[in-house]
Amino acid sequence: MWKFLIALILLAMPFTASAQSQSLSIDGDHGKLAAILQTPDAKTYPLVIICHGFTGNKDSTLLNDLANALEARGIASLRFDFNGHGDSEGDFQDMTVLNEIEDAKHVYAYASTLPNVTSISIAGHSQGGVVASMVAGDLGAKKIKAVVLMAPAAVLRDDAIRGHLMGKTYDAANPPEYVEISTIHGKRKVGRNYIKTAQVLPIYETAEKFTGNALMIHGTGDVIVPYTYSLSYKKIYKRGAVELLDGVDHIFAGNQKRTAKIAADWFAAQLKK
């Protein structure tokens, strides 16, 4: 009798979806992409695709903090490792900004099939910010609702033209087969194709095609990508804004939660419109 009554009570209760994180594998430009879909406790929700930076991965402190901050505001996120990074397939030496753009478009295509998603926005840190800006420009404001760029590394084109890469120099007119760099994840070989495509990458020309709202967050203490590159983004966006963080470095060290809050609060305001 009691079991019957409990069953009736449960059936009468309104259904609510529960917050969760789900590991996924998504087809990318150079193999399978490892991804995490993080959803809030709601039946429907907007979603933000999150793109990591050069040599980074989806599990960085900044990206985790952003995903959690978005979830707390009723917004889902889909963060992933680009080809040759983290847990995704592909050889790092074959990675270019162009095939990362294709990776992100594959992720967008997957996100667009999710039945509970009401809109899709995009965010990116460093090189991931460049990718996010160019994907938004290519897809347009009808598909991408809003954009957040965190220390967007548009300097990468200038560095490639000068023959500079993470402290290494090379002949920009005749790049070597690869440039070996040191990262926190060990030695990495950056391929010639990365350099040659970066030298002619139409970053601002592509990004400016996005006509929606965009926010750039940048530390004034960033010596890897000077904050002036975010100011340049603001010039091309008709509906762009910049939030400068005094003295903060490129990876927002010690300020990840603060940065995530700024981004999530801004997304929450935009996605309610």
N, C-alpha and C positions, 0 to 999 in steps of 0.2 A: 504493500500500500504506500509506504513512504517513498520507495523508489519511483512509483508511478507519479506521486505528487511532485517530487523533485524534477522528474522529466518534464512535466507540464510547465513548471516554473521556468526551467531552462529554455523551453520552446517559446515561452511568452516574452523572454528577455530580448531587447533589440540587439541586432548583430553589430559588433564593432570589430574592425580589423585590428590586429596587434602590430606594434612596431617590431621590425626584425631586420637582420642583415643576412643577405644571401650571397654566397659565392657563385660566380657565373663564369662561363667560357663563351666568348663572343668571337665570331669570325672577323679577323682583321685583314689588313693589307698584306702582311707577311706572316700569316699563321694565326693561331688562336690567341686571343687576348684574355688575360685573367682580370676579372672585374668583381666589384662588390656593389650590390644593390641594397641600399639602406632606406627603409620606408618608415613613415610615422604611423601612429595609431589613428588611422582614418580610412574611410572607404575610398576616397579619391584625394589626389594631391598633385601639386606641381612638382616637377623634377628638375634637378640641376646636374648636368654632366660635369665632372671635375677632372681636369687634365694636369698631370704632374709635370715637373720641369726636366731639363737635360740631365741625364744619369740618375734621375730620381725614381720614385715608384708611388703607387697608390697608398702605401701604408705610412707615408711621412706624417709627422706630428701635425703639420699645418693642414693637410688634407683630411686627416682623421678628425681634427677639431672642427673643421668646416662642416663635414658630414654630420657630426653630432649636433652642431649648432643649428643646422638646417632642419634636422629631424625634430628638435625641440620646438621649432616654429611651424611644424606641420608640413615640411617640405622634404621630399625624397631626394636622394642623390645616387648617382651611378659613377663611381670612380674606377679607374682601370690602369693597367700597366701598358704603355706603348710597346710596340714591337722591339725586341732586343732588350727590354727593361724588366726588372722584377721577375714575376712568374709567367710572363707572356713568352710566346715562341718568337723566333727570329734571332738573327745575329746583330749585335749592336753595331758592328762595322757597316752593316747595310742600312742602318737607320738614317733617314733624312727628315727634314721638316715636312716635306711634301708627302712622304708616306705616313707620317704621324697625322697629318690632316686627313688622309684617307682612313686611317684607323678610327679617328674621332667621328668621321661620317658613318662608319660602320656601327659604332656605338650609338650614334643618333638614330640610325635606322632600327636598331634593336629597341631602343627606348620608345620609339614611336609606335611599337606594336603592343606596349603594355596597356592593358585595358583600364587601369585605375588612374593613369596619368592625364592630367588636364592641360598641361603646357610643359614645354621643354626650354630650359635656359642652359647657359654654359659658363663655366669658370675655369681659369687656368693660372698656374704659377710659372713665372720665368718663361722658358721656351714653351711650356704649356699655355702660357698667356698668349703668345704669338699664334699658336695653333688655334686656340679658342677664338681669337679675333678674326682669323682668316676663315675658319669654319662658319662663323656667324655671318661674315661678309658673303661667302658663297651661298649659304642657305637662305639668308635674308630674314627679316623681322617677322614674316608670316610663319616661319618655322621655329625660330629662336626668339623667345620672349624677352630675355634680358641677358646682359653680359657683365661679368666681373673679371678684371685682369689684375693679378697680384704680381707686382714687379715684372711686367711684361718685357721680355728680353729682345726687343727689336734691335738691340745693339748687335745681335748675332750676324746680321748682314754686314754691318760696318766692320766688325771684327774679321769676317771672312775676306772682305776686300783688302784689309790691311795685312792679312796673314797672321792673325793672332788667335789663339785658342787656349784658354785656361793656362796662361803662362808660357805656352809653347809658341814659337814662331816658325813660319814656313814661307816658301815662295808662293805668293798668292796667284801669280800668273801661271805657275806650273805646280799645282799641289801634289804632294807625294801620294802614294797609294793609301796611306793612312797616317794619322798623327796619333801617337800614343800619349794618353793623359793619365794622371793619377786622380782617383776619386775616393770617397769614403768607402766605396764598394770594391776598391781594387783598381788595377790597371784596365783601361779601356782603349780600344782602337777606334778612332773616328775616321770613317772612310772618305776617300777623295770625292765621292758623289755628294756627300753631305756638304762639303766645302763649296763645290762648284754650284750646287743648287742654291745654297745660302747666299752666294754672291749676287745672284740675280732675283732673289725672292721678292715678289711684289707685296710686301707686308702691308704698308699703309694703303696702297692702291686697292687691295682686296678688302681690308678691314673697313674702309670708309663706305663700302656698299651696305653695311648694316645700318639701318635707320632707327633702330630701337634705342632703349636706354642702356647706358654703359657706365660702369664705375671702375676707375683705376685706383688701386691702393698701393702706395709705394713708400719706402723708407728713405729719408733724406741722407741716411748714412750708408746707402747701398753703393759700394765701390765696384761691383761687378756689372750692374746695370744702373747707371745714374738715373735719378728720378725724372730727369728731363725727357726721357723716353715716354713716360706716362703723360707728361705735358703735351708731347707731340701727338699722342693718341687723342687727347682731349680736343686738339685743334681740328682733327678730322671727323670727330663725332659731333653731330648737331645736338645730340641729347646726351652728352658725356659729362662726367664729373670726376674730380680727382680728390682723393683723401691722402694727404701726406702725413707720415708718421715721423716725428722729429727724432733723428739719430738712429733710427732702426735700420738694420742691415738687410741684405738680399733675401735671406731665408727667414726673416722676421724672428730671429732667435730671441727667446724670452717674451715674445709678443704674438705667438701663434694664436692663442685664445682670443686676444684682443682683436687681431686681424680677422679671425673667423667670425667673431661677433659683429664686426662692422659689415662684413660681406653678407652674413645671414640676415641681419636687420634690414639691410638695403634690399636684398632679394625679397624678404617678406613684404616690404612696402610696395615693391614693384609688382609682385605676383598677385596682390589683392586687387589690382586695378582691372 
